[in-house]
Amino acid sequence: MSEKTEKKRDAEEVKEILGAVSTEVPALIKSIIASVFSEEAGRNMGKAAGAFYKELKESGMPDNIAVKMTEDYIGVFTSLGDMLKHAGEKGKISISPEKRDELSKEIEKRVKEKIAEKREEAEEE
């Protein structure tokens, strides 16, 4: 097989992989967002906040501190929800440059592994 044909096949495989990633990642984010913002998730968050507040009060925590700690507790869920919501906007995910480099290297590694697998399969045929 010529080098030009091999490069063309590699490019097609990379395109196929990236196409799958671009389809699967947004679907995964939407699924996570739906589970975080569902009616059931809201009920569960309310129950968790109530139980948290109750435990604080039963342990002797003053009311104003128990309320503040419960607000902070709920804030964690809200922040997580906001982060997920923004991650799903226009397919953008905000990550640090270090994490972006790490992610790029991991994607590159996996793409190369996939290409190597495809080459081995082609050679076996």
Secondary structure, 3 states (H helix, E strand, C coil): CCHHHHHHHHHHHHHHHHHHHHHHHHHHHHHHHHHHCCHHHHHHHHHHHHHHHHHHHHCCCCHHHHHHHHHHHHHHHHHHHHHHHHHHHHHCCCCCHHHHHHHHHHHHHHHHHHHHHHHHHHHHC
